[in-house]
Each structure stands twice: as C-alpha cells, then as structure tokens.
Amino acid sequence: MQLGVFIYWVGYISNIVISGFAVTWLWAWFIMPLGIQAISVPHAIGLTCLLSTLFGGVSLPSRQAYLENLFTIMYRSFKTAFAPVLPLVLGWCVSNFVL
C-alpha cells in the first residue's frame, strides 16, 4: 500500500518537472517571437503549479488507489508523468513545419 502511494507521488512530481520543461520550450517557440522575454525552467514549473492549482486542482489518491495492484499504480503514474510530452511534440511539429 505504501509503495503504491510513493509511486503515485513520484509520478505526480515528475509530471510537474516534465511540464516545466515542456512549458519552457513551448514558450520559446510560440511566445518569444511575440517579443516577450524567455522564462526559465523554475519559472515554468511555478507557472505549471499555479495553473494546475487554479484550473485542475490537486487530487489525492482515492481509497480505490490503495486497493489497486502495483502494476496499475505504476501505469497510471507513468501516464501522468509523461502526459506533457504530447503537447511538446505537437508544438515542435507546428514550430518547425507550419510556421
């Protein structure tokens, strides 16, 4: 049980860090050409935390998460951690091939 909660929080924190890197790159590709200053990764992580708190909220693991097997918890944590990669890939495609 405790290992599942630990894996959940590792996935959540890695999601925040990967989102910070994704926001930094997307900012550089789409906002900087408008003349706005670049942001660093810590600023992007703060922006990500602020927006997820305002619009998405922070959800704690439910009672069902404690009863799930370890493989399911690892899969959900992996999926959560690498969710920002898709917008980053799409942004890269748009910035290189469309603009």
Buried (B, 14 or more C-beta within 10 A) or exposed (E): EEEBBEBBEBBBEBBBBBBBBBBBBBBBBBBEEEEEEEBEEEBBBBBBBEEBEEEEEEEEBEEEBEEBEEEEBBBBBEEBBEBBEEBBEEBEEEBEEEE
